[in-house]
Each structure stands twice: as structure tokens, then as C-alpha cells.
């Protein structure tokens, strides 16, 4: 999509953390699940659902050889475990590091036997134990065995005990009491305090022990790759820091099924240029995120549209550290004045697509246990917004803009890039806020500044997105709402609310956990700092014959299975 994302490995940021944020939902650069390009795409174009569309093909029905080329590049931080990791980080990482655990489109756990040859989960005395037996052949590219130490190193870097690690999320890792050697070096025994039903999301991939030192974790992957610390069917062929282009080639050290492709190529292009490159036959895949792109892609010979449900969500963030937005009543009035259906209408114009307004940061409408928590605490009510501002002492001036103590109620909206739909969204927000007496100044910045906008909070209002890479969204509640969490870019929250949020992570039963999460999220939304806006479809233009690439929701096809259908 046009926007980028910004959160944990299970929740990677997307407002513009990457101009490819809505490109394939797969960490491998494509997506898949059960479905075909015909009726599925037709259905998915009309309403949000769990439909998939990716031309699923078994490994033996994929040709040996060929090249798969898409638009894409590396971001500033290439370590997806790092707090500044993005959706691009996850995608690029997946092509030269372990994909040890993946999920079906609807979220069932799938273990990759090339890494985890056996997994046993047990509960003793109320505490969970996970025993992972690692494939005896598994090695990192530098020859270091992939053994229990890799699991231990990943845990230590992410559990929060050492604050020098800029970890994306400590949730789940902080409930592990130990990672120890099992029957031999190739067995990792993970002991939890209590029960963690979503433990698999913690070890979908892992770090080389050398990459897990504080300095390497934070800095080693900045604008560069470390193929020697990687593993898998592919490795880095070229990594051009000047052009931003990347090529992956087959890995001679790989012990499993060899990759079907000769090369996987990422070409650094802006979203507009990628459509033209697809039309010219230079790309095999492109994201078709608006009506004009969709129209152009449909006209390309030997191309097809694949469309399905989306694990993305885009939201409005209000920076509570900004002077005027430190006032909860001002934030409440801002949110009451925003016509979310109108924003969605702008985003989806010409797509013949509708969806329920998103009501949660952590669960999608097609997931079991989902509730519309936003509707429970907020409604679109400009009249109420005016009353809220009146009560807070903000008086309309001659031009309609409110003032208080000689200061105008003027806020900034940070706009990344020059996409016409994003400009239209910014204009709509400006008009909505002006109607209640709030001036909105548009601050346009380069898409390349996405990470800085987030990490340095260079915004008053900002739209960004996140993509869930696993189905356990309830475990990420703290990443959005805890006041002491870097990933909570609004800065909102209280220590008391933090305690309630963290208590939901101690609930062993997933159903009961989700019920508790819904209740706490309604409290968190009353900070009025975070407002879900829309999800949108996952829609792609894809060259006919490309297998295991498209709209897959939670599924990430293994890199070696991606290629050209026989």
C-alpha cells in the first residue's frame, strides 16, 4: 500500500514505514492461502473477509529456475526484532534468514521441519514448557550450528531484562524464566511462568548468537545485511547501498529443499513508478491500491488481479507529548470530529469495496472474539466536539479557529510523500477539524523520513498502519497502549492502565484473554490518542503463472515454494 507501518515483529508498522506496506502480506514478498483468482477476487473486492487468493501450488508443481522481481528495498533498520524494524525489514529478513514457524491463512501453527524437527508443549504445575528439537543439519551460513543457543540468544535480546536492547516487543519473552540445553545442543527447553497460548509467535525466526549482542542487535543491520549470520534456501547475492536494489540467490549451504527461483530481485522504486514498471514487464508483481492503479494493472497482458482479506490496519495517532494534545479533552474533540466513513470512502474510491469500520487495534472483524471497541467509547459527533472544546475553554475566533490564553488551537498533520489519495485524506481531515474550530497545518515530509517521524515523534497527528504477522493480536495490546512502551508512539496511558493491560497477558485461555483484552482496550481508547480508521483489501497485479504469491492474510509461503507454475 502507499502507507508504511511501525510495530513489533508480530505487528509490523505500515504508514508509511514503507511505501510497499500493502504489497504482499507475506514475509516472503507474496501471500497465499486456499483460493483462486476468479471468484475470490470478485468477493474480496466487495467486503472485508478471510478470503485468500494466491495461486497455491505444491512444491513439485513449481518450475526449477527463473527470476521473481518486485519493487522494494531495505529500510534504515533491517533487524525485525528491533523497535525500528518495519514491514520491509520482515520481508527482506525472510529471504535470507529462518522461517521456522509460519501460519495458515486462518492462523493455525505450521512448524518448518528444516529448522524445528520436533516441538512438544506441556504444562506442569500451571507452568508451560516448550521443547524444540532443532534439525541436526541446521547451520548458519558461517558454519555456526543452529542449536539451543540461538533460541536462548533471541530470548535474552527481547525479554526486557537488559534495557540497552532496543527491542520491538518484550511481551511473551518476559514470561520465559529460562532457555536451557535439552538432551543435547540441538534441543532447546523453554520454561514459562504460567501458560502462554501464543508462544509460537516468539520464535517464528531467531537470531545468530553473534547478532544478539547489544551493539549488533541495535546497529549491525542498519542499512546493511549480514548474510553470514543468516540461513535458509536463499542468501544475499547483491545488496546495493547506492541504488537500494537487492538480489537473493540460492544458498549453497542450504540443507533443505532448494529454492525454485534462480533469483529473487527487489528494485527500489516509488509506488507510482512500480505500476509503470509492471506495465512494461519489468516487475512480476505490484500492489494495486487504488482505482487508477487497478485500472492500469487490469489492462496489462498476461497479468491477473489477486485480491483477498487484509491483516493490515491504518490508524490516526495523536501525539500526547505535543503541547496542545496533552489535554485529553482536546484529543477527545479531535476524534469526535473525524468522519471515519468519509476517510474510508476516500481510500477506497473506485475499488467497489466496503468493510466494517475497524473497532480494535489488535483483532480484525473476521477473527473470533472481535468486538467493536471504538464504537463502545466514541461516535462521530461534531456538535459534541464543539461542546467539549467550549467546556475546555477554547473560544471560536473571528475566523472560526478557537483560541485560549492568546494561543490558537492549531495542530500539525504530518504527510508522507505525495500520493494523491493521501493528500485528499489530509484535506478531508483539515475540513473536518476546521468545522469544530481546530486549524490543521499540513507538514509534508519525504517518505524516507518515516522511521524518524515515528521514533522522534515528529507529528501532532499522523496516520500509520500495522500488519499482523500472526493471529495472536491480543498479545500486542501493550504495544499500542502501554505508557512505557516505545512502540506506543502516542505516548498516552497511565501506570494503572499499564497494569490492567499486562494482566491480560497472564490469562492462559485464549478466549478468556480476548474477552479481557476487549474490556481493557475500551478503557485505553478513552485516552483518545489512537483511532483505527480502515484496513482495506490486499489487491495485487501479478504476472500469470506466479505461484504462491498474492493475498494470504496470516500465511507466509516458504521462500523455496515461490516461483513459476509448471
N, C-alpha and C positions, 0 to 999 in steps of 0.2 A: 504494500500500500504506500501511499505518499508519506504517511507519518512513520515515526520511529518509536521505539519502546524503551523502557528503562527499569527493569527489576531483577529479581533473583533467577537462578538457573531454571527453577520451575516456573518462573514468571518473568519473562524477559521483556524489557521495555521496548515500546514501539512508537512513540510520537516522534517521532522523528528521531528517534535514536537511530533510525535507519531508513533511508529512502526506500529500502526494499522491505520494510516491515511487513507489508502484506504480500510479499512474494510468497513463495511456498511456505506452508506451515511446517514442513518437515525440516528437521535439523539438517537433513541431507540435501536440502535445497528443493525437495519435492514433497508430495504428500500422497497418502494413499489410504485405501480402505475399500470395502465392498461396494462396488458400483460401477456404472458405465457412463459414458459421456453423453448419452442421449437424454433419457427421462430424468436422470438425477440432476443434470444441469438445468433442465427446464423447471423442475420442482424447486431447486435451491435458489433459482433466480427470484422466486416469489416470496419465500418466507424462511426465516432462520430455522435451521433444523440440524439434525445429526447426520444428514446425507453426506456421502463421500463420493469422490469422482476422480480416479487417478490411474485408470487402466492397469489394474493389478495383474501381474503376470508372475508365474513361478520362475525361479532362477533358470531352469533349463530351457525356458521359452524366450530367454533374452539373448540376443546375438553377442558373440565374443568380438569386442573391438568397437571402434567409433569414439566420437567426442560428444560431450554434452556441455553446451555453452549457455550461460545466463549472464545477466547484469548482476554485479555485486562486487564487493571489495571488503577489506578489513576495516574495522573501526579502531579508534585510539587504543582501547583495551581489548586484547584478544583472549584473555583468560575469563571464561564464562562464570567461574566461581567468584570473581572479583565484583565488588559493588558497582563498578563502572562497566561491567560486561553488558553486552546488548544482544539483541536477536541475531545480528550479524556475527557476533562472537560465537554464539552457539552453533550457527550453521557452518562457519568456517572450521571451527574446532572439530565438528563431527566428521569432517572429511579426512582428518589425519590423526584422530585420537579415538579412544574406545567408545563404541556404542554398546555398552554391556547390558543395559536394560532398556527396552522400548515398551510402548503400549499399543494395544489395538485402538482402532478409532474411537471406541466407546470406553476405553480405559483399562482393559484387562492387562495384567503384567505379562511381559514376554522376556524371558531370560535368553541371552545370546550365548550358546554353548562354546563359542570360540573364546570367551572370557570366563564365564561362570558355568562350569560343567555340572555343578550341583548347588542347590540352595535349600536349606532346611530352616524353617521358622518354628520356634516353640515358645511356650510361656510356662515359666516355673516360678511359683510363689508370687504371681502377679507381675513378674518382670519378663520381658521378651528377650529371647536370644536368637540371633540370626547367624547361621554358619554357612559361609560361602566357600565352596571349593573351587579354586581357580584352575583353569585349563593348564595342564603341565607344560604345554608348548608355548604358552603366552609369555612374550617378552616385549619390552620396549625396544625401540629401534636402535638404541645404543647398546643393546645386549643385556641390560638390567632385567632380571626376571620380574614378571608381574606377579607379585605374591601378596601376602598379608600386609606387608609394609606399605604398599600403595593405598590400601584401604585405610590403614592407620594414618598415613600422611594426609589423606583427604579429610578425614575426621578432625585431626588436630588443627588443620588450617581453617576449618569452618565452624568449630564449636564455640567460638567466642571467648575461650579462656585466655587467649593472647590478643589483646586489643590492637596490636600492631598490624594484624592481618586485616586488610580492607575487604572483609568477606561480604558477599552478596546477601546471604541469609544464614543465620545460625540456627534457625528453627529446625528441630529434629536432631541435628548434630549435637545440640546442647543437652539432649536427653540420653545420649550414649555415655555410659560410665567407663567403658573400656573397649579397645580393639586389640585382640591378642592373637598370638600364633596358635593354630589348632594342632591337628595331628602332625603336620609338617609345615614348611614355609608356604606351601600352596593352599593353606586353609586359614581363613580369617574368621575369628569368633567375635561377633559384635554383641555386646551386652547393653541393654537399655534399662533405664529406670522407668518402670511402668511398661505400657504397651503402646507401640506406635504403628497403627494400621497402614500408614503411608510411608513406611521406612524405605521402600524401593526407590522413591524419588531422590533419596540422598546419594545413591551410588549408581545412577544411570551411566555415569562416566567417572573417571578418577584421575588423580594427579600422579605423575612421576615423583618419587620422593624428593628428588633434587629440585623439582619445580615447586615444591611445597615449603621451601624456606620462606621466611617473611619477605626478604628482598625480591626473590624471584616471583613469588605469588603476586606481589604488588607491581613489579616493574618489568620483569623479564619479557612479558608478552606485549608490551606497549609498541604498537606499530610494527611488530615483527613476529615471526613464528619460530618455534623450536621443534623441528621435526625429529630431532634426536630423542626428545622426551615423549614423542608420540608413538602411536601404534595403529594397526588396522590395515585394511586392504589397499589403502592409498597413502601416499606421502607427498610432501611438497615437491613439485618439480621446479616451479619458478615463483618467486614472491617479489614482485617489482614495487619497491617503495616509492618510486617516482610516478609510475602510471597508476598504481593501485591494482593492477591486474594480478591474478593468481592462477596457477595451473597445478593440478594434482595429477600424479601418475601412479601406476601400480607400484606397490611396495614390495621389493624383493625379499624383505624379512618376514612377510606375512605367512602364517601357517594355515590359515583357513581357506574358504572358497575364494578364489581370486576375483578381483573386481572385473566386471564385464567390460567396462569402458577402458579405452587406451588413455583417455584424458578427461578430466573434469575441469572446465575453464570458467573463471569468473572475470568479466570485463567491467571495468569501472566506468559506468555510465549513469547520467541522471535519468530519472524516470521517463521524461519526455523523449530523450534520445533512445531509450531502450525500446520503445514502441516502433520507432523508425528502423532500428537495427533488426527487430523481429520481422518487420515487413520486408526488409532487404535480405532476409535469410541468414543474417549474421548471428542471431540468437535462436535457441531452440525453445525458449520459454520466456514469457513475460507476464507480469501482473496486469490484469485489465480491470482497473479500479473505478473507472467512471464511464459514462455513456459514450463519450468520444473515443476513448481507448478501445472499448468493447466493439464499437462500430468498425474501427480500423482493423482490429485483430480478426474479426469475422470475415473480412474481405481478403485475407491472406490465403493464398492457395496452399493446400496440404497442411492446413492448421485446423485445430479444433478448440472449442471452448470447454474447459472443465471447471465446474463450479459446485460448491458444497458449503456445508456449515463451517463456522469460523470460531476458533478458540481465541480470537482477539477481542479486546475491549478498549475503547478510547474514552478518556475521561477529562474533565476540566479540573485542573489543580489550582488552588488558591494559596498563595504563599503567606502563611500566618506571620512570618517574620518581617513582612513589609509593613511599614508604619500604619497605614490606614486599614489593612486587612488583619491587623492584630485584634481588632474589635469584632467579636463574634456576631454582633448584630449587623454590622456591615456585610460580613460574609453571608449571613442568612438572607439579607435583602438581595444581594447579588444572585444567589441561587434561586430565590423566588422569582426573579425577573427573567430567567432563562427559559425560553420555549424550546424544550428538548425535541419535540416532534419536528419543529422547523429546522433545527440543526441537522437532524437525520434526513429530512427531505432534501436539503442542500447536498448532503454527502451522497445520497442515493439517486439523485435525479437522473432519469433516463435509463435506470437499471431494471425497472419492473420488479422491484424488490421491496419487501416490507419486513419488519421484525418487531417483536415486543421491545419496548424501551428497557434497557438493562437496569436491573434493580439491585445488583450486588457487585462488589469488587472481585469476589472470589469464586462465584458459581455462575454458570450460564443457564439460560432458561431451559435448555434441553437436558439438564442434569437433575438427577433425583435429589430432592431436598431443597431445591432452589426456592427462594421466596423473593418477592419484590420489596426489598427493604427500603429502597429510596422512596417508593410511594407511601410507605408507612410513616415517613417523617417529613416529607416535603411535597408541595404541589406548586405548579406554575401559577403564581398569583401576584401580578404586578401591583395590584391595589394594596395587598398585604405588604409588599416590599416597600411601598411608599410610606405606609403607616409605621413600619419597622424603623425606617430612616428618620421619620418625624420624631419618633419616640427617643431615638438616639441623639437628637439634637442637630441633625443635618437639615438645613433650611434651603429651599429652592431659591436660586438667584435669578436675576433678570433674564438670563439666557437659559433658565431651566436647570442648570447644573447646581447641585447643592454645595453649601459651604458650612463650615463650623470653625469658630475661633479664627476666622480670616483665611481658612485654608479650603481650597476646592476639593470636592470628592472626585479626584482624578486618579485612575488606575492605568497600568500599562498591560498590554497584551502582547506577548512575545510570539511572533510569527516566523516560522522557519521556512526558508525558501520562497519560491514564487509561484507555487501551484495555484491555478485559478480557483479551484474549489476551496482551498484553504483560505484564499483571500476573501471569497464570498462568505465563508463561515465567520471570518474576523469582522466583516462588515455587518453581518447579521447580529453578532454579539454586541457590536458598538451601538446599533439601533435599539436593541432590547434594553441595554443598560441606560442609554440616554433617556428612554421613556420614563424611567424612575428617578432621573436626576444624577446619574453617575456618568462621568466622562471617561471614555476608554481611548487611550492613545495606543496606536499600533506601532510596535517596535520590531522592525523586520531585521532578521539576522540570517546568516548563512546556515544551510542545513548541516554543514560540517561542525557547527558550534553546539550541536545537540547535547553532547555529554557535558559541556561546560555550563549550559543553561540549567541542566539538572543539578550537577554536583555543586555549583556555586549559587544556586537559586537565583538566577538572573531573570526573574519574572515576577509579576504580580499575579496574572492569570496566564495559564498555559495549557494547551491540550496535548496530551501524550497518551500513549497506549501501552498495553501489555499483552503478551501472548502466553497462555498457559501451555507448558510443555508436558504436563502430566495432569491426570484427572483429580488430583487431591488439592483443589483450590482452597479448601477450608483451612489447610495448614499455613496458608500465606496471609492470614488476616493481620498478623503483626507487621508484616512488611508494608502494608498500606497505612495502618492506623496507630502503631506504637510510637509514642513521642520520642523514644530514644533510639529509633531505628533510622539509619541513613537513607534507606530506601523510601521512607515516608517523606517525600520531597515537599509536602505542605508544611511540615514542622508542627502539625497540630497534635493534640492529645494531652493526656494527663497521666501521672503515675498511677492513679487509681484505676483509670481505664486500661492502662497497660496490664495491670494485674488481672483484670477480668478477661482481657484478650488472651493472655498467656495461659490462663486456667483452661481455656478451651482445648489447648494442645495436650492436656493431660488426660483427656477423655478417650478411652480405648475404643469404644464402639463408634464407628463412622457415622451412623445415623444420629446417635445422641450428640456427637460432636458437631455435626452440621446444624442441628436444632439449636445448640448453644451458640454457635457462631452467628446464626441469624439474629438472635436476640442481642448479642453484643454489638453486632455491626449496626443495628438500628441506633444504639447509643453513640457509636463512633461517628455515624453520619450526621449526628446533631452537633458535631464540631463545625459543620458547614464549610469544610475545606476541600472536599473531594466530591465530585459529581459525575457518575457514569453517564455517558452521552449516547454511544452507539457501538455496535460490533461490526456489522456489515458482512457481506458474503466473502468467501475466498473464491475468487474467479481468476482464471488464468487462460492465456492463449498459449497453446502447446503444439509443437510440430507433431503431426500424426506419427504414431509408431513408438513414441517415447513411453517407456514402461515404468510404472511405479512412481509417477510424478503427478501431482495435482492437489486436489483438496482432500485432506486426510484427517482433519480435526486433531486428535491426540496421537495419531500414528506417525512414526518416522521410519520409513523403509530403510533397511540397512544399505549403506553405500554400494556394496558389491552387487545388490539386486537391481540397481538403477541402470538403465541402458535402453537399447533399441530392440523392440519386439521382433522375433524371427518371422 
